[in-house]
Amino acid sequence: MNDVNIPKTARGQETMDRICRASEELFSQNGYYNTSITDIAQKAEVAPGTVYIYFKDKVSIFRYLLEDLSYNLRKEIAIATKNCKNRYEEERIGFRVFFDFARKHIGLYKIIWEAQFVDEKLFKEYYDNFASRYVKRIEDAQKNNEMVDINPMTLAYCLMGITNFVGLKWIIFNDEPVPDEVIDDIMRFMKSGIFK
């Protein structure tokens, strides 16, 4: 991103990380429009001018944070599913990693959903990028006869919808981890469907 100045020292990275953590927390609690650069600086325990060393403006912090959260989520899922024997196992572990990641970064949902009002293009790109990576995995599973022959993009968005709304119910509404039995139900639903 042109609007972000990536630090070249460990100390600079630590400062930028504090700014990002403060931003995530404040955007989550107060919303993007009710959070100022001064609020972020105070929460990160830096001068407001220090924030501008790393970020051009508030929207560049928001964009960076969303992209960074997305990257870290995908990385955690990739690491956790690396040695899976089949797509079914990969999906199950992927759900657990997603829900655990979202619980650790509880502001993720609020930040992602607020993106449609802050930067609609970024909001669309977030889901399209995630879906395009998902589609590749689905296509591979279909070639291996592990998944039904349904349009991979349709499947990707259905699966993303499951994670979004199950996470919303337990992590945001109930303020608790997604129970293993809920993941069992998701997997049973995916394996057999809902109609007789």
C-alpha positions as CSV (number, residue, x, y, z in Angstrom):
1,M,0.0,0.0,0.0
2,N,1.3,3.4,-1.0
3,D,-0.4,5.1,2.1
4,V,1.6,2.9,4.6
5,N,5.2,3.3,5.6
6,I,6.5,-0.1,6.7
7,P,9.1,0.3,9.4
8,K,12.7,-0.7,8.8
9,T,13.6,-1.3,12.5
10,A,12.3,-3.6,15.2
11,R,11.4,-0.6,17.4
12,G,9.5,1.0,14.5
13,Q,7.6,-2.3,13.9
14,E,6.7,-2.5,17.6
15,T,5.3,1.1,17.5
16,M,3.3,0.3,14.3
17,D,2.0,-2.9,15.9
18,R,0.8,-0.9,18.9
19,I,-1.0,1.6,16.6
20,C,-2.7,-1.3,14.8
21,R,-3.8,-3.0,18.0
22,A,-5.2,0.3,19.3
23,S,-6.9,0.9,16.0
24,E,-8.5,-2.5,15.9
25,E,-9.8,-2.1,19.4
26,L,-11.2,1.4,18.9
27,F,-12.7,0.7,15.5
28,S,-14.4,-2.4,17.0
29,Q,-15.7,-0.5,20.1
30,N,-16.5,2.9,18.7
31,G,-16.8,2.4,15.0
32,Y,-14.6,3.9,12.3
33,Y,-16.3,7.3,12.2
34,N,-16.3,7.7,16.0
35,T,-12.6,7.1,16.2
36,S,-10.0,9.8,15.6
37,I,-6.3,9.7,15.0
38,T,-5.9,11.3,18.5
39,D,-7.9,8.5,20.0
40,I,-5.7,5.9,18.3
41,A,-2.5,7.8,19.4
42,Q,-3.7,7.9,23.0
43,K,-4.6,4.3,23.1
44,A,-1.3,3.3,21.5
45,E,0.6,5.7,23.8
46,V,2.3,7.6,21.0
47,A,2.0,11.2,19.8
48,P,-0.5,11.8,17.0
49,G,2.4,12.8,14.7
50,T,3.9,9.3,15.2
51,V,0.8,7.8,13.7
52,Y,1.4,9.8,10.5
53,I,4.9,8.5,10.3
54,Y,3.4,5.1,9.4
55,F,0.0,5.9,7.9
56,K,-1.2,8.7,5.6
57,D,-4.6,9.0,7.3
58,K,-7.2,7.1,9.2
59,V,-8.6,5.3,6.2
60,S,-5.1,3.9,5.4
61,I,-5.0,2.5,8.9
62,F,-8.4,0.9,8.3
63,R,-7.4,-0.6,5.0
64,Y,-4.1,-1.9,6.3
65,L,-5.8,-3.4,9.3
66,L,-8.3,-5.2,7.2
67,E,-5.7,-6.5,4.8
68,D,-3.4,-7.6,7.6
69,L,-6.2,-9.4,9.4
70,S,-7.2,-11.2,6.2
71,Y,-3.6,-12.2,5.5
72,N,-3.0,-13.5,9.0
73,L,-6.3,-15.5,9.0
74,R,-5.4,-17.2,5.7
75,K,-1.9,-17.9,6.9
76,E,-3.2,-19.6,10.1
77,I,-5.7,-21.7,8.2
78,A,-3.0,-22.7,5.7
79,I,-0.6,-23.8,8.5
80,A,-3.3,-25.7,10.4
81,T,-4.6,-27.5,7.3
82,K,-1.3,-28.3,5.7
83,N,-1.2,-32.0,6.6
84,C,-4.9,-32.8,6.2
85,K,-5.7,-36.0,4.4
86,N,-8.8,-34.8,2.6
87,R,-11.0,-31.8,1.9
88,Y,-13.5,-32.8,4.6
89,E,-10.9,-32.7,7.3
90,E,-9.5,-29.5,5.8
91,E,-12.9,-27.8,6.0
92,R,-13.4,-28.9,9.6
93,I,-10.1,-27.7,10.8
94,G,-10.5,-24.5,8.7
95,F,-13.8,-23.7,10.5
96,R,-12.2,-24.2,13.9
97,V,-9.2,-22.0,13.0
98,F,-11.5,-19.3,11.6
99,F,-13.7,-19.2,14.8
100,D,-10.7,-19.3,17.1
101,F,-9.0,-16.5,15.1
102,A,-12.2,-14.4,15.1
103,R,-12.5,-14.9,18.9
104,K,-8.9,-13.6,19.4
105,H,-9.7,-10.7,17.0
106,I,-13.3,-10.1,18.1
107,G,-13.3,-6.7,16.3
108,L,-12.7,-8.5,13.0
109,Y,-16.5,-8.8,12.3
110,K,-17.2,-5.2,13.1
111,I,-14.3,-4.0,11.1
112,I,-15.2,-6.2,8.1
113,W,-18.8,-5.2,8.1
114,E,-18.0,-1.5,8.6
115,A,-15.8,-1.6,5.6
116,Q,-18.8,-1.5,3.4
117,F,-19.5,2.0,4.7
118,V,-15.8,3.2,4.9
119,D,-14.5,1.7,1.6
120,E,-17.1,-0.3,-0.4
121,K,-14.4,-1.4,-2.9
122,L,-12.2,-2.8,-0.1
123,F,-15.2,-4.6,1.4
124,K,-16.0,-6.3,-1.9
125,E,-12.3,-7.1,-2.6
126,Y,-12.0,-8.7,0.9
127,Y,-14.7,-11.2,0.1
128,D,-13.7,-11.7,-3.5
129,N,-10.1,-12.4,-2.6
130,F,-11.0,-14.8,0.1
131,A,-13.5,-16.5,-2.3
132,S,-11.0,-16.8,-5.2
133,R,-8.6,-18.7,-3.0
134,Y,-11.5,-20.8,-1.7
135,V,-12.6,-21.6,-5.3
136,K,-9.1,-23.1,-6.1
137,R,-9.3,-25.5,-3.1
138,I,-12.9,-26.4,-4.0
139,E,-11.9,-27.1,-7.7
140,D,-9.1,-29.4,-6.5
141,A,-11.5,-31.2,-4.2
142,Q,-14.0,-31.6,-7.1
143,K,-11.3,-33.0,-9.4
144,N,-10.5,-35.6,-6.6
145,N,-14.2,-36.4,-6.4
146,E,-14.3,-35.2,-2.7
147,M,-17.0,-32.5,-3.3
148,V,-20.1,-32.3,-5.4
149,D,-20.1,-30.7,-8.8
150,I,-21.7,-27.4,-8.0
151,N,-20.4,-24.0,-9.1
152,P,-17.2,-23.5,-7.0
153,M,-17.9,-19.8,-6.5
154,T,-21.4,-20.6,-5.3
155,L,-20.0,-23.1,-2.8
156,A,-17.3,-20.7,-1.7
157,Y,-19.8,-18.0,-0.8
158,C,-22.1,-20.5,0.9
159,L,-19.2,-21.7,3.1
160,M,-18.1,-18.2,3.8
161,G,-21.7,-17.4,4.8
162,I,-21.7,-20.3,7.2
163,T,-18.5,-19.1,8.9
164,N,-19.6,-15.5,9.0
165,F,-23.0,-16.1,10.6
166,V,-22.2,-18.9,12.9
167,G,-19.3,-16.8,14.2
168,L,-21.6,-13.8,14.5
169,K,-24.1,-15.8,16.6
170,W,-21.6,-17.4,19.1
171,I,-18.6,-15.0,19.1
172,I,-20.4,-11.6,18.8
173,F,-24.0,-12.2,20.1
174,N,-23.2,-14.8,22.8
175,D,-19.6,-13.7,23.5
176,E,-18.3,-17.2,23.7
177,P,-16.3,-19.6,21.6
178,V,-18.0,-21.6,19.0
179,P,-18.6,-25.1,20.6
180,D,-17.2,-28.2,18.9
181,E,-20.8,-29.6,18.6
182,V,-21.7,-26.6,16.4
183,I,-18.8,-27.5,14.1
184,D,-20.0,-31.1,14.2
185,D,-23.5,-29.9,13.1
186,I,-22.0,-27.8,10.3
187,M,-20.0,-30.7,9.0
188,R,-23.0,-33.0,9.2
189,F,-25.0,-30.4,7.3
190,M,-22.3,-30.2,4.7
191,K,-22.0,-33.9,4.3
192,S,-25.7,-34.8,4.0
193,G,-27.6,-31.5,3.3
194,I,-30.9,-30.6,4.8
195,F,-33.5,-32.2,2.5
196,K,-34.6,-35.8,2.5
